[in-house]
Amino acid sequence: MPTDHDERAYPEPPTRTPAENRQSSLPDPYKILASISAVFIDLPVVKFRGFIESLRSDKKMVYYHQKFRRVPYLTSCEQGDFLCYYEAEMQWRRDFKVDQEILGIMQERMRACYTREGDSWQQNCAKTIQDFDQTARNYQSRYGDLGVYASARKCLMKQKERMMEAQAQSS
């Protein structure tokens, strides 16, 4: 501390933490409840979970990156196979979320390039912008105009209409 400070305005901090000023000789009820809950609630739960995990030691629990097998598309489902319809719908929703994340990552890369390059972003970020534009076009062609209640069936119908338009234009 500087030597020219005012002692009345800035008193010296205490050199030691003061001792607890207890008014009663009884123990603290909070500490008692905390130790009781630790012994009677936490300890059995932790021990039981440790025992269960030791039994399942060959199959460790993993809490991230759940892997789903690829299911057939809606076009390969048999007529009236509702389980296949459901699996295809869930697969489509997972693909939709993955495509949204990919588009978000590409957008973040483009923004980072803008920020990093400053005024020369047009020449230095050309590849990043081109990749983002291609990804956005693909996303729009697949999922655009599906509306709020998008589903695998609507997406399939949109793809069918796009194919019919392309066939009509080629002939």
FENWO-V720850 format. One record per helix or strand of 3 or more residues. SS is the DSSP state (h for helix, s for strand). FROM is the first residue (numbers start at 0). TO is the last residue. If there is no record, write none. Layout:
BEGIN
ss=SS from=FROM to=TO
ss=SS from=FROM to=TO
END
This chain:
BEGIN
ss=h from=28 to=54
ss=h from=73 to=75
ss=h from=81 to=123
ss=h from=125 to=142
ss=h from=151 to=169
END
